[in-house]
Amino acid sequence: MSERRTWTRESLVEAVQAGDRRALARAITLVENGDPLAYEVVSDVYPSTGHAYAVGLTGPPGVGKSTLASSLIRIVRARDKTVGVVSVDPSSPFTQGALLGDRIRLVDHFLDPDVFIRSMGTRGHMGGLAETTLQSLLILDAAGKDVVFLETVGTGQSEVGVLSIADTVVLALMPGSGDSIQALKAGIMEIPDVIAINKMDHPMAKTMLNEVRQVLALGPREGWRPPIVLTEAMRGEGVEQLWEKVEEHRAWLDSNGELELRRQRNLAAEVFQVASTRARRHIEAAVRGDGELQRLLADVQARRLDPLTAVREILQKVFHVDAEAR
Amino acid sequence: MSERRTWTRESLVEAVQAGDRRALARAITLVENGDPLAYEVVSDVYPSTGHAYAVGLTGPPGVGKSTLASSLIRIVRARDKTVGVVSVDPSSPFTQGALLGDRIRLVDHFLDPDVFIRSMGTRGHMGGLAETTLQSLLILDAAGKDVVFLETVGTGQSEVGVLSIADTVVLALMPGSGDSIQALKAGIMEIPDVIAINKMDHPMAKTMLNEVRQVLALGPREGWRPPIVLTEAMRGEGVEQLWEKVEEHRAWLDSNGELELRRQRNLAAEVFQVASTRARRHIEAAVRGDGELQRLLADVQARRLDPLTAVREILQKVFHVDAEAR
């Protein structure tokens, strides 16, 4: 078994579509590095994607998302479906160790050839995390994975870039998730499709369940109403029911044509998100590399030139567009 | 007292600088509407700004930020300083009433001519909330307000646009803010300059204090270490000490030249933020109004054209730039 150190566009596309693990690992690394080869590969495989079901899994740090993901993988595998996981780590300056420790739960599946797991950090993504997640999902989709979990930490809107491509979004909470409940209630956190309350053995689990129920009762009466499932991911309890709810959501989407509509909306939103992030990087790079634009910034800092005039001049110079106040 | 219904650029600038309340109200409304007159007024007054001290106040919903703001205003007024408040409401589809009820605390100060309070929603801001907040701050600054509070709900990174211009950021937590503590610990929520634990009468307040202390102990040992203050905003308890900590932070920034550096960094970041948001709006409007770009999106949705190629073509067409994968 000799190591293949170089991939051509053709060989990588072929190996990705065959589900070759090293090819998948390589392709996603290329995606993370913003390598043109990744772009070519995804471009080639894109017409054959759309088969995988993308399940987003989010929640505040510490609720046991990785353990939950690990349990869900076990259940999906028992149903003989293949699995991909894209797990987005927060960039922690403090407790990287602890978070990695949590992620070790996923190691249970590292030897299963039909499970492919990839962790990625949150820094240094050319088109932002939205782009990296989307491209990675497409690669795993092209490799024939039936279910792809997109796992990321979430405390509000910041995870949107990662989860906006998901077909079903699962929010994990636990007793003590007071801030998240308040955020849901205040409408600053989007209502997910399915809610898991993990650590159901905790004495406050029932209280949390009631709080979540009350929040959801305030929501719209039409359409899908997010079910709440109590889980104890460490022992796998309730996770079967959680997966059933995900499948019910999928069936509901399928039954009324919503899945296709949702995917169309998601893809359009991703395109705008990635384009915006690239536009931003382009502006930052342009200002870094241009003495005249640097002087504009210095003038703002010295209160000689107001910020909005500086913005106008930057957009004019970098993109040759008028971004009027109107 | 006849109502002045029309302002000219000159009269509005003059009245803003004189601190005229109706002029301030009008100018900020124009800012919210993205009116060119607002842009001209801020441009005119900008050279005279930089006097106001901008204090950001954030925290998850329900911790009592508005009550805390109200108490802080009382203390600042007792020191004979004038106050401006920009309070950014979350857009709640559910409980707008409850949140407004909370905000009523601020009404205590509505009759004080040296306090100017403005609430704004989170929708429909041309350059995003960052732009609206910045412009409103500059107007209140030009009006001679000594302290301007920027109050917004925060559960992670989403409030950054509003608070990134603040000189001192106060994070309010309460017993039950477990998700926020975890987010601080995981490094996905930025460490603020001062922390208030509100609702100090709660039996779990001490536990929360210890948790916050532990998180902060993991931080850097050099530079400013965020103090923690226990408050009971409803009775005004601990708020005097909270304000002292804000002033200590200001003195610390002043003593080592950090204030000027921080403001320079903040202004540059605001310029990039506003430019990016405008670039995004520009892209979205361009695609809406262009059949060819619409077809690109449709091709992505039909899996005939991959998303990144669509992004490239959109950026090429809209901004005439190559946003290469590299």
Interface residues (C-beta under 8 A of the other chain):
Chain A: G34 D35 P36 A38 Y39 V42 S43 Y46 P47 T49 G50 P60 P61 G62 P90 S91 S92 P93 F94 T95 L99 M126 G127 E131 L134 Q135 L138 V153 G154 T155 G156 Q157 S158 G176 S177 G178 D179 S180 Q182 A183 K185 A186 G187 I188 M189 V215 L218 G219 R263 Q264 L267 A268 E270 V271 F272 V274 A275 S276 R278 A279 R280 R281 H282 I283 E284 V287 L297 V300 Q301 R303 R304 L305 D306 P307 L308 T309 A310 V311 I314 L315 V318 F319 H320 V321 A323 E324 A325 R326
Chain B: G34 D35 P36 A38 Y39 V42 S43 Y46 P47 T49 G50 P60 P61 G62 P90 S91 S92 P93 F94 T95 L99 M126 G127 E131 L134 Q135 L138 V153 G154 T155 G156 Q157 S158 G176 S177 G178 D179 S180 Q182 A183 K185 A186 G187 I188 M189 V215 L218 G219 R263 Q264 L267 A268 E270 V271 F272 V274 A275 S276 R278 A279 R280 R281 H282 I283 E284 V287 L297 V300 Q301 R303 R304 L305 D306 P307 L308 T309 A310 V311 I314 L315 V318 F319 H320 V321 A323 E324 A325 R326
